[in-house]
Amino acid sequence: MKNKILTLLVGIYFGIVLVKSRVIAWQEINDMFHFKDPYMY
C-alpha cells in the first residue's frame, strides 16, 4: 500500500512539473497544427 501511495505522489509531482514547464500547452500545440504559432517550429 505504501508503494502505491509513493507512486501516486511521484506521478502527481511529475504531472505538475510538466504543466509548469509548458510541455502540456494544448493551445500552443493546437496553434502549431493550424500554423498560427511560429514558436513550435
MITOR-137503 format. One line per field, with one value per residue: residue number from 1; residue in three letters; x, y, z of N, C-alpha, C, O in turn. Coordinates in steps of 0.02 Angstrom, whole numbers, padded with zeros to 5 digits, m for minus. Example, Ala and Ser with C-alpha at 12.3 -4.5 7.8 and 13.67 -1.06 7.14 Angstrom:
i	c(1/2)
aa	c(ALA/SER)
nu	c(00660/00642)
nv	c(m00284/m00112)
nw	c(00390/00354)
cau	c(00615/00684)
cav	c(m00225/m00053)
caw	c(00390/00357)
cu	c(00660/00645)
cv	c(m00165/00002)
cw	c(00390/00394)
ou	c(00712/00670)
ov	c(m00166/00057)
ow	c(00423/00402)
***
This chain:
i	c(1/2/3/4/5/6/7/8/9/10/11/12/13/14/15/16/17/18/19/20/21/22/23/24/25/26/27/28/29/30/31/32/33/34/35/36/37/38/39/40/41)
aa	c(MET/LYS/ASN/LYS/ILE/LEU/THR/LEU/LEU/VAL/GLY/ILE/TYR/PHE/GLY/ILE/VAL/LEU/VAL/LYS/SER/ARG/VAL/ILE/ALA/TRP/GLN/GLU/ILE/ASN/ASP/MET/PHE/HIS/PHE/LYS/ASP/PRO/TYR/MET/TYR)
nu	c(00042/00097/00190/00108/00051/00164/00202/00091/00104/00226/00189/00091/00172/00260/00169/00130/00252/00267/00159/00190/00309/00265/00258/00144/00046/m00093/m00157/m00052/m00002/m00112/m00120/m00001/m00029/m00122/m00045/m00027/00056/00219/00314/00333/00406)
nv	c(m00060/00061/00080/00103/00226/00307/00298/00360/00491/00530/00527/00629/00738/00737/00764/00896/00961/00945/01022/01149/01175/01198/01096/01029/01114/01142/01236/01298/01189/01158/01277/01264/01160/01222/01315/01440/01477/01518/01482/01347/01295)
nw	c(00000/00039/m00062/m00173/m00140/m00138/m00273/m00332/m00280/m00338/m00472/m00475/m00443/m00553/m00655/m00620/m00639/m00778/m00825/m00773/m00840/m00963/m01057/m01082/m01164/m01224/m01306/m01375/m01446/m01525/m01599/m01669/m01758/m01835/m01896/m01835/m01733/m01728/m01636/m01607/m01710)
cau	c(00000/00142/00221/00059/00044/00225/00197/00041/00133/00277/00152/00061/00227/00283/00117/00135/00313/00253/00114/00225/00361/00228/00262/00075/00013/m00136/m00172/00006/00002/m00166/m00100/00052/m00059/m00157/00006/m00036/00107/00285/00358/00346/00446)
cav	c(00000/00119/00087/00133/00297/00340/00302/00411/00557/00544/00541/00695/00786/00739/00799/00967/00985/00950/01078/01211/01186/01210/01041/01016/01177/01119/01290/01307/01131/01167/01331/01239/01121/01269/01360/01506/01492/01500/01463/01275/01272)
caw	c(00000/00043/m00128/m00218/m00122/m00162/m00346/m00346/m00265/m00389/m00533/m00469/m00447/m00622/m00694/m00606/m00671/m00849/m00838/m00759/m00890/m01026/m01104/m01099/m01177/m01278/m01352/m01419/m01492/m01573/m01645/m01712/m01812/m01879/m01921/m01807/m01684/m01754/m01581/m01605/m01766)
cu	c(00044/00174/00173/00050/00105/00223/00147/00069/00185/00242/00120/00115/00252/00233/00120/00196/00301/00210/00151/00279/00331/00240/00191/00040/m00032/m00151/m00114/00012/m00052/m00148/m00045/00021/m00100/m00110/m00004/00023/00176/00333/00378/00391/00519)
cv	c(00063/00133/00120/00207/00336/00349/00356/00481/00577/00562/00610/00749/00794/00775/00874/00997/00993/01011/01144/01226/01195/01157/01025/01083/01165/01174/01301/01249/01137/01222/01308/01201/01164/01323/01432/01526/01471/01476/01389/01251/01284)
cw	c(00000/m00025/m00177/m00203/m00146/m00238/m00367/m00335/m00317/m00455/m00532/m00476/m00519/m00667/m00683/m00640/m00746/m00865/m00827/m00811/m00959/m01078/m01128/m01106/m01238/m01329/m01400/m01469/m01545/m01623/m01692/m01771/m01859/m01906/m01897/m01763/m01709/m01700/m01584/m01661/m01753)
ou	c(00029/00183/00194/00043/00098/00241/00160/00058/00188/00264/00122/00105/00263/00253/00113/00193/00323/00223/00143/00293/00367/00233/00180/00009/m00012/m00156/m00125/00028/m00040/m00160/m00044/00043/m00111/m00133/00009/00038/00190/00387/00435/00413/00561)
ov	c(00112/00191/00161/00247/00391/00402/00394/00526/00635/00607/00646/00799/00849/00813/00913/01052/01043/01047/01191/01284/01200/01171/01010/01107/01176/01160/01313/01261/01123/01214/01329/01209/01145/01371/01480/01586/01411/01451/01372/01193/01268)
ow	c(m00034/m00044/m00218/m00250/m00172/m00263/m00414/m00376/m00338/m00490/m00582/m00510/m00542/m00712/m00730/m00667/m00776/m00914/m00866/m00825/m01009/m01138/m01187/m01058/m01295/m01388/m01460/m01527/m01604/m01683/m01750/m01828/m01917/m01937/m01934/m01756/m01711/m01716/m01567/m01661/m01795)
***
